[in-house]
Amino acid sequence: MDWRYFAQQMASLARALLAQETLDATLERITQAATELVEGCDEAGILVLKGRKVTSLAPTDQLVIDSDRLQERLGEGPCFDAARPGQEERVFRIADFTEQTPRWPAFGPQAHELGVGSMMGFLLYTDGEELGALNIYSHRPGAFGESSETASWLLASHAAVALSGIRSHAQMEEAVATRHLIGEAIRKRERMAVTPRTAVGENRPHGTDRVDALSAGDDGASDPGALVRPAAACEDRRHSAG
């Protein structure tokens, strides 16, 4: 492995990834780079597992999709192992699919029938029941060595950053959307809110405001008897004049 050449290519890849406008284009560039830079790699793809549902991202060949679907159908394989609680392994390698794979007794033989000779998987992230992994495939058994694994790790780091960015962006958009909905609900409630006094005022007969004013204490009539006393005083003055 010419690591100087590899470093130069990784630097070029980093610049190329910055120029990509979509997540799909970014991941496609990463998986294509895997086939160009990782010794022994024929195909590559990124698998996203959520619960027991598998999604294939940026596959370089139908083989990648078929392998992902096989894991989903069997509920068995490297990515399902990675999803288990407490799992600390971040690299999974099946060196030779022509041999028995006790860890994945159903997946191993059927993947070999698809044309997989050897495989490596690199865990990119875990988030609850969701995970992402970069999978590297070769048609030949025993195709991957230590240098292949190291190179794949470096590519996986680029994929992890890309996925982290898009997931953060999606979370931000969700938060903004939620905040917008809350704001709309508050404004709607404010428009619908009517004070008791306003509600009464809008439905009262004309001319009742004076009664309200008097009953509230306007013109010194703060108690009910004050409305009667002026008439009584006038009657007393008439008797005195007589």
C-alpha positions in Angstrom: 0.0 0.0 0.0 1.5 3.4 -1.1 0.3 5.5 1.8 1.7 8.7 0.4 -0.4 8.2 -2.7 -3.4 7.3 -0.5 -2.9 10.4 1.6 -2.9 12.6 -1.6 -6.1 10.9 -2.8 -7.8 11.3 0.5 -6.9 15.0 0.5 -8.4 15.3 -3.0 -11.5 13.4 -1.8 -12.0 15.7 1.1 -12.1 18.7 -1.3 -14.4 16.9 -3.7 -16.8 16.1 -0.9 -17.0 19.7 0.1 -18.2 20.5 -3.5 -21.0 18.0 -3.4 -24.5 19.6 -3.0 -26.4 16.6 -1.8 -26.0 13.7 0.7 -26.5 11.2 -2.1 -23.7 12.7 -4.1 -21.4 12.8 -1.1 -22.0 9.1 -0.2 -21.7 8.0 -3.8 -18.3 9.7 -4.0 -17.2 7.9 -0.8 -18.3 4.4 -2.0 -16.8 5.0 -5.4 -13.5 6.0 -3.7 -13.6 2.8 -1.7 -13.5 0.7 -4.9 -10.5 2.9 -6.1 -8.4 3.2 -3.0 -9.1 0.1 -0.8 -7.0 -2.9 -1.9 -9.2 -5.8 -2.9 -12.5 -3.8 -2.8 -14.8 -4.6 -5.7 -18.0 -3.0 -4.4 -19.1 -0.8 -1.5 -22.2 0.6 0.0 -23.7 2.2 3.1 -26.3 0.3 5.0 -28.7 2.1 7.4 -30.6 -0.2 9.8 -33.6 1.2 11.7 -35.3 -1.5 13.9 -35.3 -4.4 11.4 -35.7 -2.2 8.3 -32.6 -1.9 6.0 -31.9 0.9 3.6 -29.1 0.8 1.0 -27.3 4.1 0.3 -24.9 4.8 -2.5 -24.4 1.1 -3.6 -21.8 0.7 -6.3 -23.5 -2.5 -7.6 -26.7 -4.6 -7.3 -24.6 -7.1 -5.2 -24.6 -4.5 -2.4 -28.3 -4.1 -2.4 -28.9 -7.9 -2.5 -26.5 -8.4 0.4 -28.3 -5.8 2.5 -31.7 -7.2 1.7 -30.4 -10.7 2.6 -29.5 -9.4 6.1 -32.9 -7.8 6.4 -34.7 -11.0 5.4 -32.7 -13.3 7.6 -32.5 -10.9 10.5 -28.8 -11.9 10.7 -25.5 -10.6 9.7 -22.7 -8.1 10.7 -25.0 -5.1 10.8 -27.6 -6.8 12.9 -24.8 -7.8 15.3 -23.7 -4.2 15.5 -27.2 -3.1 16.5 -27.3 -5.3 19.5 -27.4 -3.4 22.9 -23.9 -3.3 24.5 -22.1 -4.2 21.3 -18.7 -2.5 21.3 -17.3 -3.9 18.0 -17.0 -1.3 15.3 -15.4 -3.5 12.6 -16.8 -6.8 11.2 -14.8 -8.9 8.8 -15.7 -12.1 7.1 -12.5 -13.1 5.5 -13.7 -16.1 3.4 -17.3 -16.9 2.5 -16.3 -20.2 1.1 -15.7 -21.4 4.7 -18.3 -21.9 7.4 -19.4 -18.8 9.3 -20.6 -20.0 12.7 -21.5 -16.5 13.7 -23.9 -16.1 10.8 -24.8 -19.6 9.7 -27.6 -18.5 7.3 -26.1 -15.3 6.0 -22.7 -16.7 5.1 -23.6 -19.4 2.6 -26.4 -17.3 1.0 -24.1 -14.2 0.6 -21.5 -16.5 -1.0 -24.2 -17.6 -3.5 -24.7 -13.9 -4.4 -21.1 -13.6 -5.3 -19.5 -12.3 -2.1 -16.0 -13.8 -1.4 -15.1 -11.6 1.5 -16.5 -8.6 3.3 -15.7 -5.9 5.9 -18.2 -3.7 7.7 -17.4 -0.4 9.6 -19.9 1.0 12.1 -20.5 4.7 11.4 -22.9 5.7 14.1 -25.6 4.4 16.4 -28.7 6.3 17.5 -31.1 4.3 19.6 -32.4 1.5 17.2 -30.8 3.1 14.2 -27.3 2.6 12.9 -25.2 3.2 9.8 -22.3 1.1 8.4 -19.9 1.2 5.5 -19.7 -2.2 3.9 -16.7 -3.2 1.7 -17.1 -6.3 -0.6 -14.8 -8.4 -2.7 -15.6 -11.3 -5.0 -12.5 -13.0 -3.9 -12.0 -14.9 -0.6 -9.3 -13.5 1.6 -9.0 -10.3 -0.3 -8.6 -7.9 2.6 -5.6 -7.4 4.8 -4.6 -4.9 7.5 -3.9 -2.1 5.0 -7.3 -2.6 3.5 -8.9 -2.3 6.9 -6.9 0.9 7.7 -7.8 2.5 4.4 -11.5 1.6 4.9 -11.5 3.1 8.4 -10.3 6.5 6.9 -13.1 6.4 4.3 -15.6 5.4 7.0 -14.6 8.6 8.9 -15.7 10.7 5.9 -18.9 8.8 5.6 -19.6 9.3 9.4 -19.1 13.0 9.2 -21.4 13.3 6.1 -24.1 11.3 7.8 -23.7 13.2 11.0 -24.1 16.5 9.2 -27.3 15.4 7.4 -28.8 13.9 10.5 -28.1 17.1 12.5 -29.6 19.2 9.6 -32.7 17.0 9.6 -33.0 17.3 13.4 -32.6 21.1 13.1 -35.3 21.2 10.4 -37.6 19.2 12.6 -37.0 21.5 15.6 -37.7 24.6 13.5 -40.9 23.0 12.1 -42.0 22.1 15.6 -41.3 25.6 16.8 -43.2 27.0 13.9 -46.2 24.9 14.7 -46.1 25.9 18.4 -45.9 29.6 17.3 -48.9 29.2 15.0 -50.9 27.5 17.8 -50.1 30.3 20.2 -51.1 33.0 17.7 -54.3 31.1 16.9 -55.1 30.9 20.6 -54.4 34.6 21.1 -56.8 35.5 18.2 -59.5 33.3 19.7 -59.0 34.5 23.2 -61.8 37.0 24.3 -62.0 38.6 27.8 -65.3 38.2 29.7 -65.9 42.0 29.7 -65.3 42.2 26.0 -67.6 39.3 25.4 -70.4 40.9 27.4 -69.9 44.3 25.9 -70.2 43.0 22.3 -73.6 41.4 23.1 -75.3 43.9 25.3 -78.3 46.2 24.4 -77.4 49.8 23.6 -77.6 52.2 26.6 -76.7 49.8 29.4 -73.2 51.3 29.8 -74.5 54.1 32.1 -76.0 51.5 34.4 -72.7 49.8 34.5 -71.0 53.1 35.4 -73.4 53.8 38.2 -73.2 50.3 39.6 -69.4 50.5 39.5 -69.4 53.7 41.6 -69.4 56.6 39.0 -70.9 60.0 40.1 -70.6 59.0 43.7 -73.2 56.2 43.6 -71.1 53.5 45.0 -74.0 51.7 46.7 -77.5 50.8 45.6 -79.2 53.2 48.0 -77.5 56.2 46.4 -79.8 56.0 43.4 -82.8 56.6 45.7 -81.5 59.3 48.1 -81.6 62.3 45.5 -85.4 61.8 45.1 -85.9 61.6 48.9 -84.0 64.8 49.4 -86.1 66.7 46.9 -89.3 65.6 48.8 -87.9 66.9 52.1 -87.1 70.3 50.6 -90.7 70.7 49.3 -92.1 70.0 52.8 -89.8 72.6 54.3 -90.8 75.2 51.8 -94.5 74.6 52.7 
